[in-house]
Amino acid sequence: MDTAFFESSDNKLVDSMLFEEKGIFAEGVTSGELKSKLANGNYFLEQGKMIITIEKKNS
């Protein structure tokens, strides 16, 4: 598990959380899934930037 800090596109700190990361880093492909008790998400590389989408689970 990693600890990560995410910022939204308007540069506001969203949260910190522990998550499980499963990804592909081969043959020019960078993408994967993020899973935690609080949220799930995905990430991928686009035009040299890492794009991360996270959706909080309903509590």
N, C-alpha and C positions, 0 to 999 in steps of 0.2 A: 504494500500500500504506500502511496505517496500523499504528501500534503500539498495542496495547491491553493493559490489565491487567484481568483478570476476577477477581471474588470469588464464592465459592460462597454458597449461601443461609445457611450457618453462619458467614459472614464470614471465612473463611480464604482467603488469596491462593492462587489456583490456578496461574497461570503468566503469562508474557508471550509474545507471539508476533506475527509478521507475518502478515497475512491479506489476501486479496482480498475485497472486500465488494461485493455486487450487491444493490440493493434498490429498493423502491417507496416513494416519498414523495409521494403525490398523492391528492386526494379523500378525505382522512381515513384513508388506508391507510398504515401504516408496517410493512414486513416485508422480509425479504431473506435471503440466504445468505452465509455466511462460509466461505472455503476457504483452506487453507494446506497446507504439506508435512506438518505434524504432526497436523492436525485439521480437521474440517468441522463446520459448525453452521448454525443458523438463528436469526433474531430476529424479534420482533413486539412491537407495543405492546398492552398489556392493562391497562385501568383506570388509565391514566396512568403505567404502569411499563414499561420496556423489559425484555422477557423474552428471555434468550439461552440457547440450548442448544448445547453443544459436545461432540463425541465425538472422542476421540483415535483416530487411525488405528493399526492394529497395526503394530509396527515389526519 
